[in-house]
Amino acid sequence: MTRTRQAAPRITTRGATAPHAITPRAGEQARRALTVAAVGTVLALVAFTAPLATVGSVTAALGSDVAGRTWILSSMGIGLGAALLTAGTLADDRGRRRVLVGGLVVLAASSLVAALAGGTLVFVLARVGQGIGAAAVIAASLGLVAHWFEPGPARAAASGVWGASVGGGIALGPIVASAFERWASWRDTYVVLAVAALVLAAVARRRLDETRSHERRPLDALGATLLAVATTGFLAALVEGRSGWGRPEVLVLLGVGAVSAAAFVVTERRTSFPMVDPSLFRDGRFVAASAAALATGAGAIGLLSFLPGFLALALGLPPTTSAVLFLSWSGTSVVFALVARRLPAGWSGRAQLAGGLVVVAAGQLALSGITPGSSWARFLPGLVVAGVGSGVLNAALGREAVASVPPGRGGMGSGANNTARYLGSSVGVTLVAVVVAAHAVPGSGASGLVAGWNVAAWVTAGLSLVGAVVVWATTVTERRRPADAVADPVH
């Protein structure tokens, strides 16, 4: 499909100059927007990863059983998956600042409910609410970056900062939560998160100008509903399926998800204003960015989300040690997301996506071969290598998510890309849990957990490599069809 890149249109703002005008006010707004976007994304990811280090204390305090523990770890991903694309579309059409502030308020309110929860159900519902709020924050944040920073070096640098904020939030979540658990209570993590989100919402409301797409479109309410039902049904089935895939409730959830997804596809093809233009799925760049996001979630995030629990159960490491070790991956990704803009200019966005996935796969393979007697230092090389690849991926995904969609639809692009990422992570986490459980039979002890981890590392590394092949294949296909090729500059 031939698609011509055009200069970004003038976007309606309230009290602001045109977004790409080179004026002192525009420059100041760009810096403020990037700061708010980065901090908001950090808060969203802190909320996402905090339970990884404190799930034992949380389940004990709430009296949760094994199923409750699984829902505690997975419920925020359901909120994210269900709301990301809709939030991105609303941000473009109704105002990015408005959606960002609303998301921060929802994140704060849900975090406060989580802090006060007295039972598993209330806590899980609060986590779903956190996911909905975080979805609005993430989608609107990347939309702000796309609006204020033109394609080229400026957007590359801004996307690097945004990508670093993803790694920073992932890094801080377990560390902050384990520190509060040790010195106060795990509940204080959510209180502080709520306060921080409200403060940032006030700053954004006061200091940022409103921006939206130059073409206001009606909300595809039916499509949004069908998408939410489809993703919720599918993700809930993945969570429930860990306790038995043949149970009626699992089959019903899968059926609801499949029927809703089919109805969503039909609706999007018929409506005049679809949430995602079906023609985008014939665009190699959009397909590459979506495939890379899906592989990132299913590969690296799927495996490494399991790491803190594995270290505690199999090797007996305390939560604080596990959180610091987790930092060797996420912290490294922060550094390399920031320096990714210095990669050679000839490396296209898709080359960075494919290369990042290959490096991540190498790190995952280095995390295999663990024995029950392995020390924490055995994990460091693989985590650092995976962190290098993840940093490049986070920066490139942020850039490609908005560069692969029409001008003015950056929020939608962010929503679609991050939906793929978090759907992938839910699949990856479930796959790792199933593989480990298959080896950790009663009586096997730590050796069974370790054997399962080693297999899971190979499986998820394979998923990362499959993603790299798909990204590479989109480039090869376009080279074989020069008339349909889409330019792939580094934005």
KOLTOR-303884 format. One record per residue (C-alpha): residue in one letter; x, y, z. Coordinates in pm, whole numbers, padded with zeros to 5 digits, always signed. Layout:
BEGIN
aXYZ ...
END
This chain:
BEGIN
m+00000+00000+00000 t+00132+00340-00095 r+00117+00595+00178 t+00256+00946+00158 r+00396+01111+00469 q+00279+01467+00507 a+00382+01744+00735 a+00199+01735+01067 p-00120+01940+01045 r-00197+02237+01261 i-00368+02101+01568 t-00624+02294+01765 t-00490+02415+02098 r-00635+02627+02370 g-00418+02924+02448 a-00119+02782+02265 t+00064+02849+01943 a+00066+02592+01666 p+00241+02283+01801 h+00545+02285+01576 a+00598+02659+01562 i+00945+02753+01680 t+00858+03002+01952 p+00968+03032+02316 r+00617+02942+02434 a+00603+02631+02214 g+00946+02524+02336 e+00844+02568+02698 q+00520+02377+02640 a+00715+02094+02475 r+00946+02065+02775 r+00655+02070+03019 a+00463+01813+02816 l+00761+01577+02801 t+00819+01610+03176 v+00456+01541+03262 a+00442+01253+03010 a+00756+01093+03153 v+00654+01129+03518 g+00301+01007+03445 t+00437+00701+03265 v+00669+00629+03557 l+00375+00638+03799 a+00171+00408+03573 l+00451+00152+03555 v+00526+00176+03928 a+00164+00081+03991 f+00196-00205+03741 t+00509-00364+03891 a+00473-00284+04263 p+00300-00614+04356 l+00584-00818+04208 a+00789-00760+04524 t+00510-00761+04785 v+00256-01016+04663 g+00334-01242+04961 s+00249-00971+05215 v-00056-00857+05019 t-00204-01207+04991 a-00140-01273+05359 a-00306-00947+05465 l-00607-01002+05240 g-00641-01374+05310 s-00608-01458+04939 d-00587-01811+04808 v-00378-01924+04508 a-00637-01796+04261 g-00653-01464+04446 r-00276-01431+04425 t-00292-01482+04049 w-00562-01217+04013 i-00366-00970+04227 l-00072-00996+03990 s-00276-00993+03668 s-00577-00767+03723 m-00412-00436+03633 g-00316-00579+03295 i-00685-00639+03225 g-00766-00273+03284 l-00476-00167+03063 g-00565-00399+02779 a-00932-00304+02785 a-00882+00075+02790 l-00561+00165+02606 l-00692+00197+02251 t-01010+00377+02355 a-00810+00614+02576 g-00573+00694+02290 t-00859+00766+02053 l-01030+00990+02309 a-00704+01174+02373 d-00667+01264+02005 d-01031+01367+01962 r-01132+01512+02300 g-00803+01650+02429 r-00478+01491+02541 r-00445+01699+02857 r-00804+01619+02954 v-00755+01243+02913 l-00418+01254+03091 v-00559+01442+03390 g-00863+01214+03403 g-00640+00907+03394 l-00426+01040+03679 v-00736+01104+03890 v-00865+00750+03824 l-00519+00610+03904 a-00513+00805+04232 a-00863+00703+04337 s-00801+00336+04253 s-00468+00340+04440 l-00639+00478+04749 v-00901+00201+04732 a-00619-00054+04701 a-00452+00092+05011 l-00773+00057+05211 a-00886-00279+05071 g-00979-00540+05329 g-01035-00830+05093 t-00912-00979+04769 l-01210-00878+04555 v-01189-00510+04646 f-00813-00506+04590 v-00845-00679+04250 l-01116-00434+04138 a-00892-00147+04250 r-00610-00292+04041 v-00839-00305+03737 g-00920+00061+03803 q-00548+00138+03822 g-00509-00024+03482 i-00784+00192+03330 g-00629+00508+03473 a-00279+00404+03367 a-00407+00332+03014 a-00528+00691+02981 v-00198+00824+03116 i+00022+00614+02886 a-00181+00673+02569 a-00218+01048+02624 s+00148+01086+02725 l+00283+00946+02401 g+00022+01149+02213 l+00165+01463+02375 v+00515+01365+02266 a+00395+01316+01907 h+00218+01652+01910 w+00497+01871+02045 f+00803+01709+01885 e+00847+01698+01509 p+00977+01382+01336 g+01355+01378+01337 p+01617+01427+01608 a+01379+01613+01841 r+01125+01332+01846 a+01401+01070+01869 a+01534+01237+02182 a+01187+01281+02333 s+01094+00920+02254 g+01413+00811+02426 v+01308+00998+02741 w+00962+00841+02722 g+01114+00497+02671 a+01344+00554+02967 s+01040+00643+03180 v+00892+00301+03096 g+01206+00129+03223 g+01228+00367+03518 g+00876+00286+03631 i+00936-00087+03596 a+01256-00049+03801 l+01109+00167+04076 g+00790-00033+04138 p+00942-00337+04314 i+01207-00126+04491 v+00960+00128+04633 a+00711-00143+04730 s+00971-00361+04903 a+01112-00059+05089 f+00767+00039+05220 e+00697-00323+05312 r+01019-00340+05511 w+00995-00007+05692 a+00621+00058+05711 s+00342-00126+05524 w+00279-00236+05168 r-00037-00021+05182 d+00173+00295+05203 t+00297+00232+04849 y-00054+00294+04718 v-00112+00597+04939 v+00206+00764+04809 l+00115+00667+04453 a-00229+00827+04494 v-00082+01151+04628 a+00180+01166+04352 a-00083+01109+04083 l-00306+01386+04221 v-00015+01631+04239 l+00083+01556+03880 a-00279+01591+03768 a-00291+01939+03924 v+00037+02036+03757 a-00078+01909+03417 r-00416+02083+03448 r-00251+02413+03535 r+00066+02410+03326 l-00020+02231+03001 d-00221+02373+02710 e-00490+02152+02564 t-00420+01984+02230 r-00629+01762+02005 s-00647+01643+01647 h-00741+01899+01383 e-01019+01661+01274 r-01257+01580+01556 r-01422+01244+01499 p-01721+01089+01677 l-01637+00815+01925 d-01693+00465+01792 a-01888+00365+02104 l-01984+00020+01975 g-01627-00055+01869 a-01491+00062+02204 t-01739-00157+02391 l-01668-00464+02180 l-01294-00416+02214 a-01319-00381+02593 v-01533-00696+02620 a-01301-00891+02388 t-00979-00800+02570 t-01135-00843+02915 g-01276-01184+02824 f-00950-01303+02674 l-00730-01174+02956 a-00963-01302+03227 a-00960-01644+03059 l-00579-01643+03070 v-00586-01571+03443 e-00854-01829+03525 g-00700-02083+03291 r-00397-02123+03514 s-00620-02319+03751 g-00749-02548+03475 w-00813-02480+03106 g-01115-02708+03070 r-01332-02543+03333 p-01666-02401+03207 e-01589-02045+03319 v-01265-02043+03120 l-01436-02169+02807 v-01715-01913+02845 l-01465-01629+02884 l-01272-01744+02577 g-01596-01768+02380 v-01705-01420+02483 g-01365-01283+02390 a-01362-01454+02050 v-01717-01350+01955 s-01657-00992+02068 a-01329-00974+01877 a-01497-01098+01558 a-01777-00847+01603 f-01520-00571+01658 v-01347-00652+01328 v-01677-00646+01141 t-01779-00319+01305 e-01449-00149+01227 r-01479-00241+00859 r-01827-00091+00833 t-01811+00224+01041 s-01712+00558+00892 f-01489+00647+01185 p-01319+00327+01309 m-01100+00327+01618 v-00827+00168+01408 d-00836+00208+01030 p-00827-00150+00892 s-00596-00032+00614 l-00322+00017+00873 f-00285-00360+00896 r-00164-00356+00535 d+00105-00103+00628 g+00434-00278+00698 r+00547-00015+00945 f+00232-00043+01160 v+00246-00423+01148 a+00614-00419+01247 a+00555-00187+01544 s+00257-00394+01663 a+00441-00724+01623 a+00744-00590+01810 a+00523-00466+02094 l+00346-00803+02116 a+00679-00989+02119 t+00820-00753+02382 g+00531-00833+02613 a+00524-01207+02547 g+00902-01243+02560 a+01093-01016+02797 i+00805-00890+03013 g+00646-01235+03031 l+00963-01397+03164 l+01101-01119+03381 s+00767-01045+03551 f+00804-01395+03694 l+01160-01332+03814 p+01100-01183+04164 g+00862-01464+04262 f+01097-01727+04121 l+01394-01587+04310 a+01198-01597+04636 l+01049-01946+04591 a+01338-02130+04425 l+01647-01955+04565 g+01509-01806+04886 l+01616-01450+04811 p+01443-01174+05014 p+01217-00925+04831 t+01467-00639+04864 t+01746-00842+04702 s+01513-00954+04425 a+01403-00595+04362 v+01763-00474+04334 l+01850-00762+04100 f+01542-00677+03891 l+01694-00328+03863 s+01989-00465+03664 w+01744-00529+03379 s+01510-00232+03411 g+01782+00015+03511 t+01997-00085+03215 s+01696-00033+02988 v+01663+00326+03117 v+02020+00408+03019 f+01999+00254+02672 a+01662+00411+02597 l+01827+00749+02649 v+02132+00674+02434 a+01935+00497+02158 r+01904+00825+01966 r+02280+00809+01907 l+02250+00490+01704 p+02366+00526+01341 a+02127+00733+01129 g+02115+00453+00874 w+01946+00220+01122 s+01575+00252+01046 g+01307+00222+01310 r+01234-00135+01206 a+01602-00226+01216 q+01615-00105+01576 l+01303-00303+01665 a+01436-00625+01513 g+01786-00575+01657 g+01648-00495+02003 l+01440-00814+02003 v+01743-01024+01904 v+01950-00875+02187 v+01665-00937+02433 a+01647-01299+02317 a+02021-01338+02378 g+01974-01210+02732 q+01685-01449+02792 l+01893-01743+02672 a+02169-01637+02912 l+01913-01665+03194 s+01871-02038+03128 g+02094-02309+03271 i+02015-02210+03630 t+02068-02469+03906 p+01924-02481+04261 g+02265-02376+04387 s+02301-02071+04161 s+02370-01738+04329 w+02208-01406+04244 a+02521-01309+04046 r+02442-01585+03793 f+02149-01377+03668 l+02336-01052+03615 p+02486-01106+03266 g+02157-01212+03112 l+01961-00934+03281 v+02206-00668+03166 v+02203-00793+02805 a+01823-00809+02809 g+01821-00457+02954 v+02028-00325+02663 g+01782-00468+02411 s+01479-00354+02613 g+01609+00003+02626 v+01647+00021+02248 l+01304-00138+02208 n+01128+00101+02446 a+01266+00405+02267 a+01195+00267+01919 l+00845+00147+02010 g+00751+00488+02144 r+00872+00651+01823 e+00728+00396+01580 a+00391+00383+01758 v+00318+00742+01653 a+00516+00746+01328 s+00324+00449+01185 v-00018+00619+01204 p-00159+00926+01026 p-00057+01270+01159 g-00264+01384+01455 r-00347+01026+01564 g-00052+00974+01799 g-00275+00887+02093 m-00446+00617+01890 g-00109+00486+01774 s+00013+00474+02133 g-00304+00298+02245 a-00283+00035+01971 n+00087-00030+02028 n+00062-00054+02406 t-00247-00273+02378 a-00032-00518+02182 r+00241-00491+02445 y+00015-00567+02741 l-00180-00838+02563 g+00156-00995+02487 s+00268-00966+02848 s-00051-01140+02968 v+00011-01423+02724 g+00377-01442+02822 v+00314-01442+03198 t+00052-01715+03157 l+00281-01921+02937 v+00568-01895+03184 a+00339-01987+03474 v+00206-02292+03287 v+00556-02410+03187 v+00694-02371+03540 a+00389-02538+03695 a+00429-02836+03459 h+00779-02898+03598 a+00716-02804+03960 v+00522-03120+04044 p+00457-03203+04412 g+00774-03319+04580 s+01010-03169+04322 g+01095-02871+04542 a+01330-02605+04412 s+01467-02833+04139 g+01126-02846+03969 l+01090-02467+03976 v+01441-02426+03837 a+01379-02677+03557 g+01058-02496+03464 w+01236-02159+03463 n+01506-02289+03229 v+01247-02414+02980 a+01048-02090+03008 a+01360-01887+02930 w+01405-02077+02604 v+01036-02052+02513 t+01015-01676+02570 a+01346-01621+02391 g+01189-01799+02096 l+00892-01560+02109 s+01131-01264+02101 l+01307-01408+01798 v+00976-01473+01620 g+00893-01106+01672 a+01228-01005+01521 v+01162-01225+01216 v+00816-01072+01163 v+00961-00719+01181 w+01236-00815+00936 a+00983-00981+00705 t+00780-00658+00671 t+01089-00483+00537 v+01177-00766+00297 t+00821-00779+00163 e+00823-00408+00084 r+01163-00431-00085 r+01024-00698-00315 r+00732-00467-00400 p+00902-00131-00463 a+00581+00036-00578 d+00416-00039-00246 a+00715+00032-00025 v+00671+00279+00258 a+00958+00504+00352 d+01105+00404+00688 p+01313+00693+00814 v+01423+00718+01173 h+01179+00950+01346 
END
